[in-house]
Amino acid sequence: MSLRHLPASSPVAYFDSLEELDRYQFHSRSSVPLPLQYNPRTGHEGTELLVCHDYKGGYKETPHKLDYTFSWFHFCKTFVYFSHHRVTIPPAGWITAAHRQGTQILGTLIFEHADAEPDCLRLLVGKLPTSPSSAPKTQTLPISPHYARKLAELAKERGFDGYLLNFECPLRGGVEQTRALATWITLLRKELRRQVGDWAQVVWYDSVVFNGQLAWQDRLNAFNLPFFLASGSIFTNYTWRNTYPALTSNYFPTLNTKDKKLEDIYVGVDIWGRGSHGNGGFGAYKALHHITNPTSTTSLTSTDHKNGGLSIAIFGQAWTYESIQDSSNFTWEGWFEYDRLLWTGLQHHENTSLVVLPEMIWKRGESDCSGQHAEWRAFRDYVDVQPPPKVDDLKLHTTFSPGVGKAWFVQGQSVYSKEWTEIGHQTSLGNLVWPSPNATWESGCGSITPKVELGDAWNGGSSLRLLIAGQHGNEEESVFRSLRIPIQSCVISGTRWYEYVLVYKLPSPPDDVEIDVSLSISSDSKAEVEVKTGEGNEDALGNGWARLCVQFHLDGNGGEFEAKLGLNISILSVSETPSLAEVALLVGQMNVYPLPGTRPTPMILWADYDASTKEVIFEVATSVPPLPLLHRLPNASEEIEPAWPTLLEDAIPELLYANIYLQLHENKEEKVWVGTTSYGERSFSLSVDGSNGKKQIWVQGVTDTGAVLDWERCAHGSL
């Protein structure tokens, strides 16, 4: 859903039966705008995180107010969009948001209650003929690849990465039917890998067991083992006793399997409680302790977590929103701080009184394990911060957007002043700043408090506010402070040069303080960072915003490296009585991309209005710069230099979205912003009555390097 418009026609969002899926006419890939494609992260070992999103049953996002969004994809390997429809298709915006940060996103195939039992059988035997026909005789249930193909084709068409399989009704055919189901799952995995990619996932939810009975096991054991082996991983039910993670951890090494790891076992945790160890909410950390340290009987430090344990599956993470949204003093900002506390922990000025632990409810026969997890911990203590996909595969772009806003900004100028939610516009909030960045103070000391700022932005609806406060020390520390703040990590190649661009603003600097801001690049590896100033190291952009740009290279004899990008800040007090004034800084946008030899420039080639569908349609094109005047072309067939520099594939820019404007002919200077497209869209629904050609529609692209196209490279059409 794009801002301020409803699509004239949208693809089917979900299916309530397999018959509905059979009636669905698949579209060509060119006719359905694809969300951002998945690019794998670099390899990760240890505990993984799966988040299963069941927000009010699914499909409840409201575009014209502030709503729930999920901001912690950088902790998460897999995100499941869950609903109670037979086939749940993740919305395109959620797919783009997850893929932008390297998280896989799955749909759901679910069978609940007695009325789902016929579809459980139909899934295996396939679509039945409508006319009389004969069938071969067989002693066991036939297994058709029909729905494996259909579901894989659906994932390919919509751009998501696989399915969670949830069979919450008994399979009356017993072992014959469950054996056939396990075989069908193998067919589904094969089809997904063929049509989607090698990374495609199938996750089995712990529900029915080998004899067809609905019997949640809360762990991996022989009763659900066949489905785990057929799938890529298992998501256990969440009502387990505190000894079950250890039982699972000890059981797994006894299995004769080579293509599975302990981390493929995701142990369920319900944030709503409902029988989950720790009783949900802020008590869920107790469950996470047992999952990540299944054989431990002592309380561990944070460095002991994340390695060698099982993986975590969190169900109903929107509890933070749903449990408080009806309170009289509810605000989106207050909710975000509540959600941030659960996921990332306390900031320097906060204390544990903010953390309200639910009553611990012990199950029958469960031993008291309070001593093992006495100290509350945030979720980030149990999982790793993971960088987004390699910059060579996906250019890094963030406007620090949670996917909501109270306004919309274009190059620092507010063009819209109402609330909105569009998860497809979400970007990283800075994966190294929450709850507080691990800053290096070269001189002086103090604290840094991050905040999502909805009142001012460069592009989009928000920026990252960093509040820098000094601590009282000697007079010299009051006069001068210098620090390095890491904001975002990324993975780059040691064989290439990159450009790092950041847009920032000092909204209200103290009169008696001089502040110097520059770009910071560091790495925990032994690779040396080589930096040279880019074109226009600092440019004033208007509305108080400034642009910093450098080119850099990590010299580590090839290979891939994780870089930490941020800011160097120096604060000098010029007052006769130095004080430790707080300094606020807004980071509006951050971009990192490889440096090509030749950089093409995108353009909006044309724009038009289709009155029959009430849609603005447009085309995007690219042009390369002209060859230098004295450029030498080959004049002999055996010369080895090409006629012009080879253009690398990742040098060709793409559009993140387009801003759409309406302009009256009588006032050619004033263009009224009416909305944006989403990623991949080349159309925008707009109903305009009685224009008679007196209005024009303008399309202005925003590229994947964060650049807003000049009007000379945009296009317009008459209404």
Secondary structure, DSSP 4 states (H G I P E B T S, - for coil): --TT---SS----EESSHHHHHH--PPPTTTS---PPP-PPPP--S--EEEEE-STTS----TTS-------GGG-SEEEE--SSSEE---HHHHHHHHHTT-EEEEEEEEESGGGHHHHHHHHH-SPPSS-------SS----SHHHHHHHHHHHHHT--EEEEEEES--TTHHHHHHHHHHHHHHHHHHHHHHT-TT-EEEEES-B-TTS-B---SS--TTTHHHHHHSSEEE--S---TTHHHHHHHHGGGS--SS--GGGEEEEEETT-TT-TT-SGGGTHHHHHHHHSTT--S---GGGSSSSS-EEEEE-TTHHHHTTTTSTT--HHHHHHHHHHHHH---TT--GGG--PPPP-PPTTPPP-GGGS-S---GGGTS-----S-TTTS-EEE----SEESSEEETTEEEE-S-EE-GGG-----TTSSSS---EEEES-EEEEEEEESS--SSBS-EEEEEEEE----HHHHHEEEEEEEEEEEEEETT--EEEEEEEE-SS--TTEEEEEEEEEEESSSPEEEEEEEEEEEEEEETTEEEEEEEEEEESSSSEEEEEEEEEEEEEE-SSS-----EEEEEEEEEEEE--SS--EEEEEEEEEETTTTEEEEEEEEEPPPPPTTPPPP-STT--S-SSPPPPGGGS--EEEEEEEEEETT-TT-EEEEEEPPTT--EEE----S-TT-EEEEEEEEETTSPBPPGGG-EEEE-
